[in-house]
Each structure stands twice: as structure tokens, then as C-alpha cells.
Amino acid sequence: MESVKYKRIMLKISGEALAGENGYGIDFDVANRIAQEIKEIVDIGLEVGAVVGGGNIWRGRNGEGMDRTTADYMGMLATCINALALQDSLENIGVITRVQTAIEMKQIAEPFIRRRAMRHLEKGRVVIFGGGTGNPYFSTDTTAALRAAEIEADVILLAKKVDGVYNKDPHKYADAVKYDKLSYIEVLDKNLQVMDSTATSLCMDNNIPIIVFGLDIPGNIKKAVSGEKIGTLISK
Ligand code: UDP
């Protein structure tokens, strides 16, 4: 195996990242490129779990005036659509995958069963977790933290549209400064909008490091698992 720092990783891909420049829906050029990057790390022996967001299709908070729970279930379904898209892109290039969903949809995917997920990972299959946690009022960042703890992942790779965590929005402020390293407590104290506080707390309590990095730069996933300094590392 090539030199890698981690053995089992949890990759969180936001819905926004899958939308590419369109800002909505799925850009298959992007999905195919992400799949290719995942293939590279699977080929060198890494075990990969992936959680996909749904914000490119629907977010619970878009449902103004709606019952929040219903709006959130719509969001969870959106993540399942993305999970199937990523599965398709991966399988097109010969990566064996399983989609497991937090809400049962047996004709489409396996239900989430931790032991089964672990077995798939051991066999080198990429496991894509759809449907979030299966509960309203949560996010897919929290899902990534939860599933990472459950599958005993060594690290969460949080793929974003920006190349790390900044003190303010780098798209709006030219003088925004990027952090190389942060502690969980700093993320919470400074109220940095990198992931929600539930997800950050879960990672802190379970001591799961998070690498926040940009997906637009090809090769970043491999760099991150090789321990190369990219983006921002959040840890103890
Ligand atoms: N969602 C939920 N419970 C979960 C995960 C997701 O209710 O455990 C819903 C929620 O409405 C959220 C939507 O699914 O807005 C899409 O997920 P998220 O916003 O985390 O996607 P991302 O921002 O990563 O694209």
C-alpha cells in the first residue's frame, strides 16, 4: 500500500458540491470526478464510507410554512437521490458500492445495518449512507459524525466548496484568513460555520479528526489521506 495516514475514512460530500457551478441538481461531470478520486484511494487499499448531503435539491429550511418534520423528510429523500447518483458514477468506473439508507427503501438500497456496513468496508466496497440520520432536525454533517463513530472511521474528510475554514466568508471578504488547525472548542466558541454544533460536538466527544478541504482542486482527497497538509484540520 502507498503511504497513507488513515485506513478507514468517512467522506462527507455536501449536496452543494455535487451541484457544481449550476448550484442546483447534480452535475455529472462533478460526480464522475469525485468518483474517480474515490477510486484512487480505494485502489490503494483505503476503506471508504461516504455521506452525501441534499442541499442541491432540498433543505428542510426551504419549506417555509411547511411542517418542519415533513420538510426534513423531503431533505432526507434528496440525500438518497444523491447517494444513487454517486453510486452510479462509482460503479461506472468499476468501484463496488453499497447504498445503505437510514429510512428503509428496500427496492432501492439496503437498510443501514452497522455490522453489514463494516463487512462491506472490510471487503473494499464503498458504502454510501443515504437518508441522513433518519431523523428530522438533524443534518448530514451530523450523519457523517455519527456514522464515522459507528464504523470507527479514523477521520472525516469534509469536502466543501471552499478550501478550508476561514474566520469569515472568503467569497465575501478578500481579507478572510484561513485556519490551518483548529480545536473543536475553537470551532464552537468562534461559532465558525464549518459544520453544525451537533456534528462538531459529536466529533469532539468521540475524538474524530476532521479535515475540511475544497473539492474543486483535483487530487485533494488523496492528499488528505496521505497526511499532506491541505485545508483545515479540526482536532483535539
Ligand atoms: N436532514 C434531516 N435529518 C438528517 C439529515 C438531513 O432532516 O439526519 C434533512 C434536512 O432537512 C437537511 C436536508 O436533509 O436540510 C439536506 O441535508 P443537508 O442540509 O445536511 O445537506 P448539505 O447541506 O450537506 O447538502
Residues whose N, C-alpha, C, O or C-beta is under 5 A from the ligand:
A	BS01	UDP	I13 S14 G15 E16 G53 G54 G55 N56 W58 R59 G60 R61 A71 D72 Y73 G75 M76 G131 G132 T133 G134 N135 P136 Y137 F138 S139 T140 D141 T143
